[in-house]
Amino acid sequence: MQQAMDHADQVEAHRNCIEIAEKHARLALARGTAWVAARALAVAERHVPRLRALHGAVRADLRDRPCA
């Protein structure tokens, strides 16, 4: 998951990177590794302003999302 997120980050696949990062963060929280989740969300937050359109799929502040 980390490698996929890093690749999407490097090739500037913004929406893909955000979606992978969100899944990565949820899995990290389920494992109890909050620092990994925080890193994934930081990567995602860096890509949100670079999206051409939000399409209702991503909110500007990813930290407000429930982790259910």
N, CA, C and O of each residue as an XYZ file, in Angstrom:
272
protein
N       0.835     -1.178      0.000
C       0.000      0.000      0.000
C       0.890      1.255      0.000
O       0.621      2.225     -0.708
N       1.938      1.207      0.801
C       2.872      2.332      0.880
C       3.528      2.587     -0.485
O       3.645      3.733     -0.919
N       3.945      1.530     -1.144
C       4.606      1.681     -2.444
C       3.654      2.252     -3.489
O       4.046      3.100     -4.290
N       2.416      1.797     -3.483
C       1.432      2.313     -4.433
C       1.184      3.800     -4.185
O       1.096      4.583     -5.131
N       1.072      4.187     -2.921
C       0.856      5.591     -2.582
C       2.070      6.432     -2.999
O       1.913      7.512     -3.570
N       3.262      5.939     -2.716
C       4.474      6.669     -3.085
C       4.584      6.833     -4.602
O       4.990      7.886     -5.091
N       4.218      5.781     -5.340
C       4.280      5.859     -6.800
C       3.287      6.905     -7.316
O       3.645      7.743     -8.143
N       2.043      6.859     -6.832
C       1.036      7.829     -7.258
C       1.483      9.244     -6.898
O       1.228     10.187     -7.648
N       2.141      9.393     -5.763
C       2.673     10.686     -5.341
C       3.742     11.165     -6.322
O       3.732     12.325     -6.734
N       4.645     10.294     -6.689
C       5.754     10.660     -7.580
C       5.301     11.014     -8.988
O       5.847     11.929     -9.605
N       4.306     10.295     -9.502
C       3.853     10.551    -10.875
C       2.717     11.574    -10.921
O       2.135     11.822    -11.977
N       2.412     12.156     -9.777
C       1.399     13.199     -9.653
C       0.021     12.743    -10.122
O      -0.701     13.483    -10.790
N      -0.327     11.516     -9.761
C      -1.681     11.005    -10.001
C      -2.500     11.385     -8.767
O      -2.713     10.567     -7.872
N      -2.948     12.621     -8.735
C      -3.487     13.224     -7.530
C      -4.674     12.470     -6.939
O      -4.648     12.100     -5.765
N      -5.708     12.241     -7.734
C      -6.903     11.573     -7.202
C      -6.571     10.157     -6.745
O      -7.010      9.729     -5.678
N      -5.807      9.437     -7.539
C      -5.397      8.080     -7.188
C      -4.587      8.086     -5.887
O      -4.791      7.237     -5.019
N      -3.690      9.027     -5.761
C      -2.864      9.135     -4.563
C      -3.733      9.382     -3.331
O      -3.507      8.776     -2.283
N      -4.714     10.259     -3.447
C      -5.594     10.560     -2.320
C      -6.390      9.330     -1.916
O      -6.516      9.024     -0.730
N      -6.924      8.627     -2.903
C      -7.728      7.436     -2.598
C      -6.889      6.339     -1.952
O      -7.328      5.700     -0.995
N      -5.694      6.122     -2.467
C      -4.804      5.105     -1.882
C      -4.396      5.521     -0.475
O      -4.378      4.700      0.442
N      -4.071      6.792     -0.310
C      -3.646      7.289      1.004
C      -4.743      7.118      2.038
O      -4.470      6.763      3.185
N      -5.992      7.369      1.638
C      -7.100      7.207      2.579
C      -7.222      5.745      3.017
O      -7.371      5.461      4.205
N      -7.161      4.834      2.068
C      -7.236      3.403      2.407
C      -6.051      2.992      3.271
O      -6.195      2.237      4.232
N      -4.889      3.498      2.914
C      -3.669      3.198      3.673
C      -3.808      3.681      5.117
O      -3.428      2.981      6.055
N      -4.356      4.882      5.281
C      -4.536      5.444      6.627
C      -5.525      4.611      7.441
O      -5.285      4.344      8.618
N      -6.618      4.205      6.832
C      -7.610      3.388      7.543
C      -7.008      2.051      7.989
O      -7.232      1.608      9.115
N      -6.251      1.421      7.108
C      -5.612      0.153      7.465
C      -4.586      0.362      8.583
O      -4.475     -0.460      9.492
N      -3.844      1.457      8.508
C      -2.846      1.745      9.532
C      -3.507      1.949     10.896
O      -3.003      1.471     11.912
N      -4.629      2.656     10.913
C      -5.339      2.854     12.176
C      -5.873      1.535     12.719
O      -5.866      1.308     13.929
N      -6.330      0.674     11.835
C      -6.821     -0.641     12.266
C      -5.693     -1.464     12.894
O      -5.932     -2.277     13.787
N      -4.460     -1.244     12.419
C      -3.288     -1.935     12.976
C      -2.764     -1.250     14.232
O      -1.944     -1.810     14.960
N      -3.241     -0.038     14.479
C      -2.767      0.702     15.641
C      -1.500      1.488     15.377
O      -0.789      1.836     16.320
N      -1.199      1.778     14.130
C      -0.005      2.553     13.795
C      -0.434      3.952     13.322
O      -0.494      4.240     12.127
N      -0.726      4.796     14.303
C      -1.222      6.138     14.016
C      -0.207      6.972     13.235
O      -0.605      7.803     12.419
N       1.072      6.774     13.461
C       2.079      7.566     12.755
C       2.057      7.271     11.259
O       2.310      8.166     10.452
N       1.760      6.033     10.878
C       1.662      5.687      9.457
C       0.419      6.349      8.863
O       0.456      6.875      7.751
N      -0.677      6.316      9.614
C      -1.908      6.957      9.160
C      -1.696      8.460      8.991
O      -2.168      9.044      8.015
N      -1.002      9.081      9.917
C      -0.744     10.523      9.841
C       0.093     10.861      8.611
O      -0.160     11.863      7.941
N       1.079     10.034      8.316
C       1.916     10.265      7.130
C       1.092     10.137      5.854
O       1.229     10.944      4.935
N       0.236      9.118      5.802
C      -0.607      8.916      4.622
C      -1.549     10.095      4.421
O      -1.733     10.556      3.295
N      -2.148     10.588      5.506
C      -3.035     11.739      5.387
C      -2.290     13.002      4.971
O      -2.828     13.833      4.239
N      -1.062     13.145      5.434
C      -0.257     14.309      5.023
C       0.003     14.280      3.522
O      -0.041     15.315      2.856
N       0.272     13.099      2.997
C       0.482     12.956      1.551
C      -0.811     13.310      0.816
O      -0.790     14.044     -0.171
N      -1.930     12.786      1.302
C      -3.219     13.063      0.660
C      -3.539     14.558      0.691
O      -3.970     15.123     -0.314
N      -3.331     15.190      1.831
C      -3.636     16.615      1.962
C      -2.791     17.467      1.026
O      -3.238     18.523      0.579
N      -1.604     17.030      0.732
C      -0.736     17.753     -0.196
C      -1.290     17.717     -1.621
O      -1.022     18.619     -2.415
N      -2.060     16.678     -1.945
C      -2.574     16.519     -3.303
C      -3.953     17.143     -3.508
O      -4.332     17.397     -4.652
N      -4.708     17.395     -2.458
C      -6.066     17.931     -2.610
C      -6.086     19.235     -3.409
O      -6.907     19.358     -4.317
N      -5.226     20.213     -3.119
C      -5.294     21.463     -3.894
C      -4.909     21.281     -5.366
O      -5.186     22.159     -6.183
N      -4.292     20.188     -5.707
C      -3.837     19.957     -7.075
C      -4.900     19.307     -7.954
O      -4.706     19.172     -9.162
N      -6.021     18.904     -7.358
C      -7.103     18.314     -8.146
C      -7.740     19.382     -9.025
O      -7.897     20.526     -8.600
N      -8.104     19.016    -10.233
C      -8.794     19.959    -11.110
C     -10.227     20.176    -10.655
O     -10.745     21.290    -10.736
N     -10.877     19.107    -10.174
C     -12.254     19.201     -9.676
C     -12.426     18.203     -8.543
O     -11.859     17.111     -8.581
N     -13.202     18.570     -7.542
C     -13.380     17.689     -6.397
C     -14.386     16.571     -6.667
O     -14.258     15.496     -6.082
N     -15.368     16.780     -7.517
C     -16.375     15.762     -7.846
C     -17.051     15.186     -6.612
O     -17.597     14.085     -6.677
N     -17.030     15.894     -5.495
C     -17.680     15.417     -4.290
C     -17.005     14.219     -3.645
O     -17.503     13.710     -2.642
N     -15.888     13.753     -4.188
C     -15.233     12.557     -3.679
C     -14.266     12.859     -2.550
O     -13.978     11.987     -1.730
N     -13.767     14.071     -2.497
C     -12.744     14.425     -1.515
C     -13.118     15.749     -0.882
O     -13.454     16.706     -1.579
N     -13.060     15.803      0.427
C     -13.284     17.067      1.130
C     -11.931     17.729      1.365
O     -10.899     17.062      1.424
N     -11.955     19.026      1.494
C     -10.712     19.779      1.653
C      -9.954     19.366      2.913
O      -8.723     19.387      2.925
N     -10.670     18.994      3.968
C      -9.990     18.597      5.194
C     -10.240     17.124      5.454
O     -11.292     16.759      5.979
N      -9.299     16.279      5.098
C      -9.441     14.831      5.230
C      -9.492     14.386      6.679
O      -9.989     13.297      6.964
N      -8.997     15.187      7.593
C      -8.965     14.795      9.002
C     -10.368     14.756      9.624
O     -10.548     14.168     10.690
N     -11.354     15.368      8.979
C     -12.722     15.360      9.499
C     -13.462     14.062      9.179
O     -14.573     13.854      9.667
N     -12.873     13.196      8.377
C     -13.560     11.987      7.962
C     -13.584     10.960      9.092
O     -12.584     10.777      9.786
N     -14.725     10.289      9.279
C     -14.785      9.227     10.288
C     -13.949      8.041      9.860
O     -13.814      7.767      8.668
N     -13.403      7.356     10.802
C     -12.514      6.215     10.514
C     -13.233      4.884     10.733
O     -12.657      3.958     11.305
N     -14.448      4.783     10.297
C     -15.225      3.552     10.483
C     -15.005      2.578      9.374
O     -15.586      1.492      9.382
